[in-house]
Amino acid sequence: MIKPILLSIPHMNGEEIEYVKEAFDTNWIAPVGPHLEAFEQEFCHVIGVNHAAAVVSGTAALHLALQLVGVESGDEVFCSTLTFAASANPIVYLGAKPVFIDSDRTSWNMNPELLQAALDKRARLGKLPKAVVVVHLYGQSADIDPILAACNRYEVALIEDAAESLGATYKGRSPGSFGKIGIFSFNGNKIITTSGGGMLVSNEPEIVIKARFLSTQARDPAPHYQHSEIGYNYRLSNVLAGIGRGQLQVLEQRVQARRRNFEVYRQALGELPGISFMPEASYGRATRWLSCMTINPHIFGADREQVRKILAQQHIETRPVWKPLHLQPAFAQYETVGGEVAEELFACGLCLPSGSNLTNEDLERVVGAIAKICSVGIKMN
Ligand SMILES: Cc1ncc(COP(=O)(O)O)c(C=O)c1O
């Protein structure tokens, strides 16, 4: 039986079980508990922010973030188009309308010039968006300075979706720490995981206090159950926070391992005709959460889908780069600014197996399989 090589799977450190055991031993299973608070504080330390609230998912964190900056039904929210649907779904949960912004080629993230132009245009119309959701894609920070400057100019709240980019840097600081609110994900495929979970961070204490309040059913301080607002059941459990504490200890090792995967791929495949790798923008360090490459089918001799299918036959899991949200049927009715760059990256981009627990043998198998497609070639339709 051939061992499957998967895209990105959990990588436990061994210490997590001690924290989980402690939660069991002290019966801090629910509702909250000491690991939760400790995880939040340790996370703040790693990211360089003052306050954090741990919740059940990155999507929940983003839902709260949008509500906390005042997004309401009928508002517009600008959002990166090249991303996972979870970046925009909570905009629609609130009855607001996403407007999708295209990527630049240097970082594959939101193009700051397009954002600036779109904000200028909306300002002239007197119809500014309520917020901008900038995504830090595949472990690489977007170019924050001009994006933040454009938002500040019109006093539009910046929310950073750093779900995929824990451990990355932008000019020495963590993405997620620049905007009014940042969010992270600890989903099973992320660089560290709590099996499922997320974090909302901010330097403004009242935002995080309100996030905790809303995430625990918005209970007013009263002995009976009293509610003046609609809340959510979004708080992370103390047991899962324990897993997060163990995972956080090895974040830097996980970044190094993923960067090493990328280097192995780049050195072995980067010179093949028609292959290019996701660039690392000069302003920071990418974690290479996923190692992504593009394939020019006319030069390489096979297109992205053909390569993906051949690798799948060899039990190697790869994924196309995100299908831009403006091309998704669920978001088809919303406006888009640009879109060609994201469309091109989707058409030719492939994410390679990227887990921090890949062995040298695994990497050699992936490299060998792709090199073989190149040398043997396949008949293009
Ligand atoms: C860019 C992005 N945003 C948001 C999310 C949502 O995070 P979660 O799965 O924890 O809800 C994810 C990943 O799952 C993501 O990749």
The ligand as a MOL file (V3000), in Angstrom:
LIG
                    3D

  0  0  0     0  0            999 V3000
M  V30 BEGIN CTAB
M  V30 COUNTS 16 16 0 0 0
M  V30 BEGIN ATOM
M  V30 1 C -8.0100 32.8800 4.6990 0
M  V30 2 C -8.8970 32.1350 5.6540 0
M  V30 3 N -9.7980 32.8270 6.3570 0
M  V30 4 C -10.5930 32.2420 7.2610 0
M  V30 5 C -10.5260 30.8840 7.4970 0
M  V30 6 C -11.4790 30.2950 8.4520 0
M  V30 7 O -10.8890 29.6810 9.5480 0
M  V30 8 P -11.6460 28.4900 10.3020 0
M  V30 9 O -11.5610 27.2700 9.4330 0
M  V30 10 O -10.9060 28.3400 11.5850 0
M  V30 11 O -13.0590 28.9180 10.5110 0
M  V30 12 C -9.5860 30.1190 6.7760 0
M  V30 13 C -9.3710 28.6850 6.9370 0
M  V30 14 O -10.0090 27.8180 7.2560 0
M  V30 15 C -8.7600 30.7570 5.8180 0
M  V30 16 O -7.8810 30.0630 5.0920 0
M  V30 END ATOM
M  V30 BEGIN BOND
M  V30 1 1 1 2
M  V30 2 1 2 3
M  V30 3 2 2 15
M  V30 4 2 3 4
M  V30 5 1 4 5
M  V30 6 1 5 6
M  V30 7 2 5 12
M  V30 8 1 6 7
M  V30 9 1 7 8
M  V30 10 2 8 9
M  V30 11 1 8 10
M  V30 12 1 8 11
M  V30 13 1 12 13
M  V30 14 1 12 15
M  V30 15 2 13 14
M  V30 16 1 15 16
M  V30 END BOND
M  V30 END CTAB
M  END
